[in-house]
Amino acid sequence: MLRSKKFWIAITAIAIAGVVLFLVSRPLFFHVVSIIGIVMLIGSALIMVLTFRKARRVSILALLISITVSLVSFLVYQAILPVKAHGLVMFVAMLAGCLLGTAWAQTPELFVEKGAVKMRGNLWYLAVWALIFSITQIVTLVAGRPPRLALLLLCLGTGLALGNGGSMALRAWRANQTNKS
């Protein structure tokens, strides 16, 4: 579905404003990004709690786009963060995220309805989501927000997106193939 011209103008204006803000003041840029992130976090948590049992269509393309956005975001943040972490530590954090994400992707019910693969969350799905959400928040509260920790949590989150999105895409593809047979 194509978006309106106004939508794309707004997206372009926001992107340009973000680049200008980044070039003018990195601390202010990161402060604005943090506020936007908090608002999105609260909104997504609310949506998750209110709709986790509702069946929704699983789009393999959307999952692949989510994985791509997570990887690109990770690479951008890694490039602009003023610190680096040891490669092995980052790998372990990303691997841990992948394992958690893969486990999380196994918890929702997947089924085919009218030719479309759908997913419905259950209590385990919500519990794993809450556990993952809590881990990152508790670690941040206890340890503060040093840049290296932020980078490692970003590795964990990127791995989570890779594991969850990849496993869910594979499950959806298999369900679709089984339905065709």
C-alpha positions in Angstrom: 0.0 0.0 0.0 1.4 3.4 -1.0 1.6 6.1 1.5 0.5 9.7 0.8 2.9 12.3 -0.5 2.5 14.2 2.9 3.6 11.1 4.8 6.8 10.8 2.8 7.4 14.6 3.0 7.1 14.3 6.8 9.4 11.3 7.0 12.0 13.1 4.8 11.7 16.3 7.0 12.2 14.2 10.2 15.3 12.5 8.7 16.8 15.8 7.6 16.1 17.3 11.0 17.8 14.3 12.7 20.9 14.6 10.5 21.1 18.4 11.1 20.7 17.9 14.9 23.4 15.2 14.9 25.8 17.5 13.0 25.0 20.5 15.3 25.0 18.8 18.7 25.6 15.1 19.3 24.6 15.3 23.0 21.3 16.9 22.1 20.7 14.4 19.3 21.2 11.5 21.7 19.0 13.1 24.3 16.2 13.5 21.7 16.7 9.9 20.5 16.5 8.8 24.2 13.2 10.6 24.7 11.7 9.2 21.5 13.0 5.7 22.6 11.3 6.0 26.0 8.0 7.0 24.4 8.2 4.1 21.9 9.1 1.7 24.6 6.1 2.7 26.8 3.8 2.6 23.8 5.1 -0.8 22.6 4.9 -2.3 26.1 1.3 -1.1 26.4 0.4 -2.5 23.0 2.1 -5.8 23.9 0.2 -6.3 27.1 -3.1 -5.3 25.6 -2.9 -7.3 22.3 -0.6 -10.3 22.9 -3.5 -12.8 22.6 -4.9 -11.3 19.4 -4.2 -13.3 16.3 -2.2 -11.4 13.7 -0.8 -12.2 10.3 2.8 -13.1 10.1 4.6 -11.5 7.3 8.0 -13.0 6.4 8.9 -9.8 4.5 8.1 -7.7 7.6 10.3 -10.0 9.8 13.2 -9.7 7.3 12.8 -5.9 7.2 12.8 -5.9 11.1 16.0 -7.9 11.1 17.6 -5.6 8.5 16.6 -2.4 10.4 18.0 -3.9 13.6 21.3 -4.8 11.9 21.6 -1.3 10.3 20.7 0.4 13.6 23.4 -1.6 15.3 26.0 -0.7 12.7 25.1 3.0 12.8 25.2 3.1 16.6 28.4 1.2 16.8 29.9 3.7 14.3 28.8 6.8 16.2 29.2 5.6 19.8 32.4 7.1 21.3 33.6 3.7 22.7 34.2 0.2 21.5 33.8 -3.1 23.2 35.9 -6.2 22.8 34.8 -8.2 19.7 34.4 -11.5 21.6 32.3 -9.8 24.3 30.0 -8.3 21.6 29.8 -11.6 19.9 28.8 -13.4 23.1 26.1 -10.7 23.8 24.7 -11.0 20.3 24.8 -14.8 20.5 22.9 -14.7 23.9 20.4 -12.4 22.3 20.0 -14.8 19.3 19.4 -17.7 21.7 16.8 -15.7 23.7 15.1 -14.6 20.5 15.0 -18.1 19.1 13.5 -19.4 22.3 11.0 -16.5 22.3 10.0 -17.3 18.8 9.0 -20.8 19.8 6.4 -19.6 22.4 3.5 -18.2 20.3 1.0 -20.4 18.6 1.4 -20.4 14.8 -1.5 -21.5 12.5 -2.8 -21.1 9.0 -6.2 -19.5 8.5 -7.7 -18.8 5.1 -4.3 -19.3 3.5 -2.5 -16.8 5.8 0.0 -17.7 8.5 -1.1 -16.2 11.8 0.4 -15.9 15.2 -1.3 -15.7 18.6 0.7 -15.0 21.7 0.1 -16.9 24.9 1.2 -16.5 28.5 4.7 -17.9 27.8 5.1 -15.4 25.0 4.3 -12.5 27.3 6.4 -14.0 30.1 9.5 -14.3 27.8 8.9 -10.8 26.5 8.7 -9.5 30.1 11.9 -11.4 31.1 13.9 -9.9 28.2 12.5 -6.5 28.8 13.3 -6.7 32.5 16.9 -7.9 31.9 17.8 -4.9 29.9 16.1 -2.5 32.2 17.5 -4.0 35.4 21.0 -4.1 34.0 20.8 -0.5 33.0 19.4 0.6 36.4 22.0 -1.4 38.4 25.0 -0.5 36.3 24.0 2.9 35.1 24.4 3.8 31.5 28.0 3.6 30.6 28.5 3.7 26.8 30.1 0.2 26.7 27.1 -1.3 28.5 24.8 0.5 26.0 26.8 -1.1 23.2 26.6 -4.6 24.8 22.8 -4.2 25.4 22.5 -3.1 21.8 24.3 -6.3 20.8 21.9 -8.3 22.9 18.9 -6.5 21.4 20.2 -7.0 17.9 20.8 -10.7 18.5 17.3 -10.9 20.0 15.8 -9.4 16.8 17.9 -11.8 14.6 16.9 -14.9 16.6 13.3 -14.0 17.0 12.7 -12.7 13.5 14.7 -15.4 11.8 13.1 -18.2 13.8 9.6 -16.8 13.4 10.2 -16.3 9.6 11.3 -20.0 9.4 8.3 -21.2 11.4 6.0 -19.1 9.2 7.6 -20.4 6.0 7.3 -24.0 7.3 3.7 -23.5 8.2 3.0 -22.1 4.8 4.7 -25.0 3.1 2.8 -27.5 5.2 -0.5 -25.8 4.3 0.3 -26.0 0.6 0.9 -29.8 0.7 
